[in-house]
Amino acid sequence: MRVLYLVSLFSLLLDIYAYHGVKTWVSGWKSVRRKKIALSSYLVFFTGASILFLAGISFSTQYLTRFQEWALSLFLTFLITKLFFIIVLLLGDIVRFFWGILRRLFKPKPVSGEPFFPSRRRFIAEAGILLAAVPFTGFFYAMFKGKYDFHLHEVTLYFDELPASFDGFTITQLSDFHSGSFDNMSAVTRGIEIAKAQQSDLFVFTGDLVNNMAWEVEPYISLFSQLKAPYGQFSILGNHDYGDYARWDNPEQKAANFEKIKQNHQTLGYRLMLNENTVIRKGPDQLALIGVENWGRGFIQVGDIDKALEGVDKNAFKILLSHDPTHWEEKIRYHTTTIHLTLSGHTHGAQFGIESDKLRWSPVQGRYLDWAGLANEKDRYLYVNRGFGFLAFSGRLGIWPEITKLTLRKT
C-alpha cells in the first residue's frame, strides 16, 4: 500500500510539470474560453484519475473490487499518457538548458530583458501531445474493446507416440476466466460461442475460475456450463482459486469459500482434477489425462505431479493440465516420466504486448521463460493459453483474450 501511495504522489507531482506543458500548448490559441476548457479538462481527467486511484486504494475491502480495477486502469492510462508527454517536454527543456548555457558562454553580454534560458517552443508541446495520443487511445481501446476481442488460436501438434485412434483428436482449452472482473455479459457470451463452435472432442479449463470469491462465477454458471465435449470437460485450480488474495475473518471462512469454488466446478459440469489422473478411451486406444493443483514459482505450490501420476502406465501418451507454466519449466520437462503435452495459462501475456511475425514482446517475459503459445523441450510440449479474462487492469492491448483449439496428429 505504501508503494501505491508513493506512486500516486509521484503522479500528482508530475501533473505540475505536465500542466505547464499544456499551458505552452494552448498559448497560441486566440480563444480564452478554449484555453480555460483545455486546462480545466487536464486537471479534471489527469489529476482526477490520480485522486480517484488514491480513493480506491484507501477504501478497505476484502478483495479487489470492480471499482478498484477501473480506478487502477484509468490511473495507469493517464499516468502512462502523461509520461509520454513529459518525456518530450523534458527533452525539449534539456535542449533549452544547454542552449542557454552555450549562449552565455559565447555571448557573455546578454540583450536587455532577454531570459537566461530560451522560452519553451510551442511545437515541443504539440509533439508531446501527438506522442501521448498513442498510449491514450491504445489504453482506452484496451479497456472498452480489446479485453473482449477474442482470438481463436489453432495449433496442430505431431507425436510419434500418439495412439492411432487419437490421430485428429481435438481439444478446446480455455484458461483464466477471472469471472469477478467481467462487466459485459453479451461480450463474454460471444467468446463462449466461439469456443462452442469448435466442437472439439475434449474441453479443458486450466485454472483461475475466479479472482478470489466463489460467488464471482455464479452469474456465468449457465453460460460456462454450455461448454460440452464428447470425451468430457475437465478442469484444474489456479492460484487465484485458493482465496489467498482476499482478507478473511477466520480460516474457516476461507476454507468454506474454497470448498464452494470446487463445488462450482462440479455445477459447471467440469471434472475438477486435484493431483489425479483419468483415462480417455477412443476405440481400442487410450491416453492419460492428468491434472494437478497449482504449482508456481513464487506462488502457492500444492501441485503434486508424482501423486497425480500414480497408476499411470509409464508408456501411456500423457496430457497434463497445470495452471502455471513455471511448473513445466522447473519440474515437468525434467521429470523421469515423459509427459508429452502440458497445457497451462496463468500469465495472461501481461494483457499487454506485441505479437507479430517478426516481433514478439511482453513485459511478462522478464519473469516467465514461456509466457504464451507453444514451447518444446526434447519433444515435451507446453502450450500457454493467453487467458480468456483479465485481472487488475481492465483491458487488453496486443495480447488478446484466447480460445485455443489443439489438434493431435500421429507422425
C-alpha positions as CSV (number, residue, x, y, z in Angstrom):
1,M,0.0,0.0,0.0
2,R,2.9,2.4,0.8
3,V,4.3,1.9,-2.7
4,L,0.9,2.6,-4.2
5,Y,0.6,5.8,-2.2
6,L,4.1,6.9,-3.3
7,V,3.2,6.2,-7.0
8,S,0.0,8.3,-6.6
9,L,2.0,11.1,-5.1
10,F,4.6,10.9,-7.8
11,S,1.8,11.1,-10.4
12,L,0.4,14.3,-8.7
13,L,3.9,15.9,-8.8
14,L,4.2,15.1,-12.5
15,D,0.9,16.9,-13.0
16,I,2.6,20.2,-12.1
17,Y,5.2,19.8,-14.8
18,A,2.8,18.5,-17.4
19,Y,0.2,21.2,-16.6
20,H,2.8,23.9,-17.6
21,G,3.4,21.9,-20.8
22,V,-0.3,22.1,-21.6
23,K,-0.2,25.8,-20.9
24,T,2.5,26.1,-23.5
25,W,0.4,24.1,-26.0
26,V,-2.6,26.4,-25.7
27,S,-0.6,29.6,-25.5
28,G,-1.2,30.3,-29.2
29,W,-4.9,29.9,-29.0
30,K,-6.9,33.1,-29.5
31,S,-10.0,31.9,-27.5
32,V,-9.5,32.4,-23.8
33,R,-12.5,30.2,-23.2
34,R,-11.0,27.3,-25.1
35,K,-7.7,27.7,-23.1
36,K,-9.7,27.5,-19.9
37,I,-11.5,24.4,-21.0
38,A,-8.3,22.7,-22.1
39,L,-6.5,23.4,-18.8
40,S,-9.5,22.5,-16.7
41,S,-10.0,19.3,-18.6
42,Y,-6.4,18.3,-17.9
43,L,-6.9,18.9,-14.1
44,V,-10.3,17.1,-14.1
45,F,-9.2,14.0,-16.0
46,F,-5.5,13.5,-15.3
47,T,-5.2,14.8,-11.8
48,G,-8.7,13.4,-11.1
49,A,-7.5,9.9,-12.1
50,S,-4.8,10.1,-9.5
51,I,-7.3,11.2,-6.9
52,L,-9.7,8.5,-7.9
53,F,-7.0,5.9,-7.6
54,L,-6.0,7.2,-4.2
55,A,-9.6,6.9,-3.1
56,G,-9.8,3.4,-4.4
57,I,-6.8,2.0,-2.6
58,S,-7.8,3.8,0.6
59,F,-11.2,2.1,0.6
60,S,-10.6,-1.0,2.6
61,T,-12.2,-4.1,1.1
62,Q,-12.0,-7.9,1.5
63,Y,-10.9,-8.2,-2.1
64,L,-10.1,-6.2,-5.3
65,T,-13.4,-4.8,-6.4
66,R,-14.5,-3.9,-9.9
67,F,-14.4,-0.2,-8.9
68,Q,-10.8,-0.5,-7.8
69,E,-9.9,-2.3,-11.0
70,W,-11.4,0.6,-13.0
71,A,-9.7,3.2,-10.8
72,L,-6.4,1.4,-11.4
73,S,-7.0,1.1,-15.1
74,L,-7.8,4.8,-15.5
75,F,-4.9,5.7,-13.4
76,L,-2.4,3.7,-15.5
77,T,-3.9,5.1,-18.7
78,F,-3.5,8.7,-17.6
79,L,-0.1,8.1,-15.9
80,I,1.5,6.5,-19.0
81,T,-0.1,9.1,-21.3
82,K,1.4,11.8,-19.0
83,L,4.8,10.2,-19.0
84,F,4.9,10.1,-22.8
85,F,4.0,13.8,-22.9
86,I,6.6,14.7,-20.2
87,I,9.4,12.8,-21.9
88,V,9.1,15.1,-24.9
89,L,8.8,18.2,-22.7
90,L,11.9,17.1,-20.8
91,L,14.0,16.5,-23.9
92,G,13.0,20.0,-25.1
93,D,13.8,21.5,-21.7
94,I,17.2,19.8,-21.7
95,V,18.0,21.4,-25.1
96,R,16.8,24.7,-23.7
97,F,19.1,24.4,-20.7
98,F,22.2,23.7,-22.7
99,W,21.4,26.2,-25.3
100,G,21.1,28.8,-22.6
101,I,24.5,27.8,-21.1
102,L,26.2,27.9,-24.6
103,R,24.6,31.2,-25.4
104,R,26.1,32.8,-22.3
105,L,29.5,31.2,-22.9
106,F,29.7,32.6,-26.5
107,K,27.6,35.7,-26.0
108,P,28.6,36.9,-22.5
109,K,26.7,40.2,-22.8
110,P,23.0,39.4,-22.8
111,V,20.5,41.6,-24.6
112,S,18.5,43.6,-22.1
113,G,15.4,41.8,-20.9
114,E,16.5,38.5,-22.6
115,P,15.8,35.5,-20.4
116,F,18.8,33.3,-19.4
117,F,17.0,30.2,-21.0
118,P,15.0,30.5,-24.2
119,S,11.3,30.0,-23.9
120,R,9.8,26.6,-24.4
121,R,8.7,26.3,-28.0
122,R,5.1,25.5,-28.6
123,F,5.9,22.9,-31.2
124,I,7.6,20.8,-28.5
125,A,4.4,20.7,-26.5
126,E,2.5,19.8,-29.8
127,A,4.9,17.0,-30.4
128,G,4.4,15.8,-26.9
129,I,0.6,15.8,-27.3
130,L,0.9,13.8,-30.6
131,L,3.1,11.2,-29.0
132,A,0.9,11.0,-25.8
133,A,-2.1,10.3,-28.0
134,V,-0.7,6.9,-28.9
135,P,-0.9,5.3,-25.4
136,F,-4.0,7.3,-24.6
137,T,-6.0,5.9,-27.5
138,G,-4.4,2.5,-27.1
139,F,-5.3,2.1,-23.5
140,F,-8.9,3.2,-24.0
141,Y,-9.2,0.7,-26.8
142,A,-7.8,-2.0,-24.5
143,M,-10.4,-1.2,-21.8
144,F,-13.5,-0.8,-24.0
145,K,-12.8,-3.2,-26.9
146,G,-9.6,-5.2,-26.5
147,K,-10.5,-7.1,-23.4
148,Y,-13.3,-8.8,-25.3
149,D,-11.6,-9.1,-28.6
150,F,-11.4,-12.9,-28.5
151,H,-8.9,-14.6,-30.8
152,L,-9.0,-18.3,-31.8
153,H,-5.6,-19.9,-31.8
154,E,-5.4,-23.2,-33.7
155,V,-2.4,-25.4,-33.1
156,T,-1.6,-28.8,-34.6
157,L,0.9,-31.0,-32.8
158,Y,2.6,-34.1,-34.1
159,F,3.7,-37.1,-31.9
160,D,5.2,-40.4,-32.7
161,E,3.7,-41.9,-29.5
162,L,0.2,-40.8,-30.1
163,P,-2.2,-43.8,-30.3
164,A,-3.6,-44.3,-33.8
165,S,-7.2,-43.8,-32.7
166,F,-6.4,-40.3,-31.4
167,D,-5.0,-39.1,-34.8
168,G,-7.0,-35.9,-35.4
169,F,-8.3,-35.7,-31.8
170,T,-9.2,-32.1,-30.9
171,I,-9.0,-30.2,-27.6
172,T,-10.5,-26.8,-26.8
173,Q,-8.6,-25.1,-24.0
174,L,-9.8,-22.1,-22.0
175,S,-8.0,-20.6,-19.1
176,D,-8.1,-17.7,-16.6
177,F,-11.8,-16.7,-16.6
178,H,-11.3,-14.4,-13.7
179,S,-15.1,-14.1,-13.7
180,G,-15.1,-11.4,-11.0
181,S,-13.7,-8.9,-13.5
182,F,-16.2,-9.4,-16.3
183,D,-18.6,-6.4,-16.9
184,N,-20.2,-7.3,-20.2
185,M,-22.3,-10.5,-20.3
186,S,-23.0,-10.3,-24.0
187,A,-19.3,-10.0,-24.8
188,V,-18.4,-12.9,-22.6
189,T,-21.2,-14.9,-24.3
190,R,-19.6,-14.1,-27.7
191,G,-16.4,-15.7,-26.5
192,I,-18.1,-18.8,-25.2
193,E,-19.9,-19.2,-28.5
194,I,-16.5,-19.2,-30.3
195,A,-15.3,-22.0,-28.0
196,K,-18.5,-24.0,-28.5
197,A,-18.3,-23.6,-32.3
198,Q,-15.0,-25.6,-32.3
199,Q,-17.0,-28.8,-31.5
200,S,-13.8,-30.4,-30.1
201,D,-13.5,-33.9,-28.7
202,L,-12.4,-32.7,-25.3
203,F,-12.7,-29.5,-23.3
204,V,-10.2,-28.4,-20.6
205,F,-10.1,-25.4,-18.4
206,T,-6.7,-24.6,-16.9
207,G,-7.4,-22.6,-13.7
208,D,-8.4,-19.2,-12.2
209,L,-12.1,-19.6,-12.4
210,V,-12.5,-16.5,-10.1
211,N,-10.4,-13.6,-8.8
212,N,-11.0,-14.6,-5.2
213,M,-14.6,-15.3,-4.3
214,A,-16.7,-18.3,-5.1
215,W,-19.8,-16.2,-5.9
216,E,-18.0,-14.4,-8.7
217,V,-18.6,-17.2,-11.2
218,E,-22.2,-17.8,-10.2
219,P,-23.8,-15.3,-12.7
220,Y,-21.9,-17.2,-15.5
221,I,-22.7,-20.8,-14.5
222,S,-25.5,-21.2,-17.0
223,L,-23.2,-19.8,-19.7
224,F,-19.9,-21.7,-18.9
225,S,-21.8,-24.9,-18.4
226,Q,-22.7,-24.9,-22.1
227,L,-19.1,-25.9,-22.8
228,K,-19.5,-29.6,-23.5
229,A,-17.4,-32.2,-25.4
230,P,-18.0,-35.9,-26.3
231,Y,-15.0,-37.0,-24.2
232,G,-15.7,-34.8,-21.3
233,Q,-15.0,-31.5,-19.6
234,F,-12.0,-31.3,-17.2
235,S,-10.6,-28.5,-15.1
236,I,-7.9,-27.6,-12.6
237,L,-7.4,-24.9,-10.0
238,G,-5.3,-21.8,-10.5
239,N,-3.5,-19.7,-7.8
240,H,-6.5,-17.3,-7.5
241,D,-8.9,-20.1,-6.7
242,Y,-7.4,-20.6,-3.3
243,G,-8.6,-17.3,-1.9
244,D,-5.0,-16.2,-1.0
245,Y,-5.5,-12.6,-2.3
246,A,-8.5,-11.7,-0.1
247,R,-8.8,-10.9,3.6
248,W,-10.8,-13.4,5.7
249,D,-12.3,-13.0,9.1
250,N,-11.1,-16.5,10.0
251,P,-9.6,-19.6,8.4
252,E,-13.0,-21.3,8.3
253,Q,-14.4,-18.6,6.1
254,K,-11.6,-19.0,3.6
255,A,-12.0,-22.8,3.7
256,A,-15.7,-22.6,3.0
257,N,-15.1,-20.3,0.0
258,F,-12.5,-22.8,-1.3
259,E,-15.0,-25.7,-1.0
260,K,-17.7,-23.6,-2.8
261,I,-15.3,-23.0,-5.7
262,K,-14.7,-26.7,-6.0
263,Q,-18.4,-27.3,-5.9
264,N,-18.9,-24.7,-8.7
265,H,-16.6,-26.7,-11.0
266,Q,-19.0,-29.7,-10.5
267,T,-22.0,-27.5,-11.1
268,L,-20.5,-26.3,-14.3
269,G,-20.2,-29.9,-15.4
270,Y,-16.3,-29.9,-15.2
271,R,-14.5,-32.7,-13.5
272,L,-12.0,-30.9,-11.2
273,M,-8.7,-32.8,-11.1
274,L,-6.8,-32.5,-7.9
275,N,-3.5,-34.2,-8.3
276,E,-5.1,-37.1,-10.1
277,N,-5.5,-38.8,-13.5
278,T,-8.1,-40.4,-15.6
279,V,-8.1,-42.4,-18.8
280,I,-9.6,-41.1,-22.1
281,R,-10.6,-44.1,-24.3
282,K,-11.2,-43.9,-28.0
283,G,-11.7,-47.1,-30.0
284,P,-9.1,-49.7,-28.9
285,D,-6.7,-47.0,-27.6
286,Q,-6.4,-44.7,-24.6
287,L,-4.4,-41.8,-23.3
288,A,-3.8,-40.5,-19.8
289,L,-5.2,-37.1,-18.8
290,I,-3.5,-35.7,-15.6
291,G,-4.5,-32.7,-13.6
292,V,-2.5,-31.1,-10.7
293,E,-3.3,-28.3,-8.2
294,N,-1.4,-25.1,-8.6
295,W,2.3,-25.2,-8.5
296,G,4.1,-21.9,-9.5
297,R,7.4,-20.2,-8.9
298,G,6.6,-17.5,-6.3
299,F,3.0,-18.8,-5.9
300,I,1.2,-21.5,-4.0
301,Q,2.8,-24.9,-4.5
302,V,0.4,-27.7,-3.7
303,G,0.6,-29.4,-7.1
304,D,2.0,-32.9,-6.7
305,I,2.9,-34.4,-10.1
306,D,4.2,-37.7,-8.6
307,K,0.8,-38.3,-6.8
308,A,-1.0,-37.3,-10.0
309,L,0.9,-39.9,-11.9
310,E,0.1,-42.8,-9.6
311,G,-1.3,-45.7,-11.5
312,V,-0.5,-44.2,-15.0
313,D,1.2,-46.6,-17.4
314,K,4.7,-45.2,-18.0
315,N,4.3,-45.9,-21.7
316,A,0.9,-44.1,-22.0
317,F,0.5,-41.0,-24.0
318,K,0.1,-38.2,-21.4
319,I,-1.5,-34.8,-21.3
320,L,-1.1,-32.7,-18.2
321,L,-3.2,-29.8,-17.0
322,S,-1.1,-27.5,-14.8
323,H,-2.0,-23.8,-14.4
324,D,1.4,-22.2,-14.1
325,P,4.0,-22.7,-16.9
326,T,6.9,-22.5,-14.4
327,H,5.8,-25.9,-13.2
328,W,6.7,-27.2,-16.7
329,E,9.9,-25.2,-16.7
330,E,11.1,-26.4,-13.3
331,K,9.6,-29.9,-12.9
332,I,7.8,-31.4,-15.9
333,R,10.3,-31.1,-18.7
334,Y,12.9,-32.8,-16.5
335,H,10.7,-35.4,-14.9
336,T,11.7,-39.0,-15.2
337,T,8.3,-39.8,-16.7
338,T,7.7,-38.4,-20.1
339,I,4.7,-36.1,-20.2
340,H,4.0,-35.4,-23.9
341,L,1.9,-32.3,-23.6
342,T,1.3,-29.8,-20.8
343,L,-1.5,-27.2,-21.0
344,S,-1.1,-24.0,-18.9
345,G,-2.3,-20.5,-18.5
346,H,-1.7,-18.0,-15.7
347,T,0.5,-15.3,-17.3
348,H,-2.2,-13.6,-19.4
349,G,0.8,-12.4,-21.5
350,A,0.6,-9.5,-19.1
351,Q,-2.5,-8.4,-21.1
352,F,-0.2,-6.1,-23.0
353,G,2.5,-6.6,-25.7
354,I,3.2,-7.1,-29.3
355,E,2.8,-10.3,-31.3
356,S,3.6,-10.4,-35.0
357,D,5.5,-12.5,-37.4
358,K,8.7,-10.5,-36.7
359,L,8.3,-9.3,-33.2
360,R,7.0,-10.9,-30.0
361,W,7.3,-8.9,-26.8
362,S,5.5,-8.5,-23.5
363,P,6.8,-7.2,-20.1
364,V,5.9,-10.5,-18.6
365,Q,8.8,-12.2,-20.4
366,G,11.1,-10.7,-17.7
367,R,9.5,-13.2,-15.3
368,Y,8.4,-16.1,-17.5
369,L,10.5,-18.1,-19.9
370,D,7.4,-19.4,-21.6
371,W,4.6,-16.9,-21.4
372,A,2.3,-17.5,-24.4
373,G,1.9,-20.1,-27.1
374,L,4.0,-23.2,-27.7
375,A,7.3,-24.4,-26.2
376,N,9.1,-27.6,-26.8
377,E,11.9,-29.4,-24.9
378,K,13.0,-32.7,-26.4
379,D,9.5,-33.5,-27.7
380,R,7.9,-32.5,-24.4
381,Y,5.5,-29.7,-25.4
382,L,4.0,-26.9,-23.4
383,Y,1.1,-24.7,-24.5
384,V,0.4,-21.5,-22.6
385,N,-3.0,-20.1,-23.1
386,R,-3.1,-16.2,-23.0
387,G,-6.3,-16.3,-20.9
388,F,-9.9,-15.7,-21.5
389,G,-10.5,-13.0,-19.0
390,F,-8.5,-10.2,-17.4
391,L,-7.4,-9.1,-13.9
392,A,-6.4,-5.8,-12.2
393,F,-6.0,-3.8,-15.4
394,S,-9.5,-3.9,-17.0
395,G,-8.2,-4.2,-20.6
396,R,-6.0,-6.0,-23.1
397,L,-3.8,-4.5,-25.8
398,G,-1.8,-6.6,-28.2
399,I,-2.2,-9.8,-26.2
400,W,-5.8,-10.6,-26.9
401,P,-8.1,-13.0,-24.9
402,E,-7.7,-16.5,-26.3
403,I,-9.6,-19.6,-27.2
404,T,-7.3,-22.5,-28.1
405,K,-8.1,-25.4,-30.3
406,L,-5.4,-28.1,-30.4
407,T,-5.3,-30.9,-32.9
408,L,-3.2,-34.0,-32.1
409,R,-1.7,-35.8,-35.1
410,K,0.3,-39.0,-35.3
411,T,3.5,-38.9,-37.3
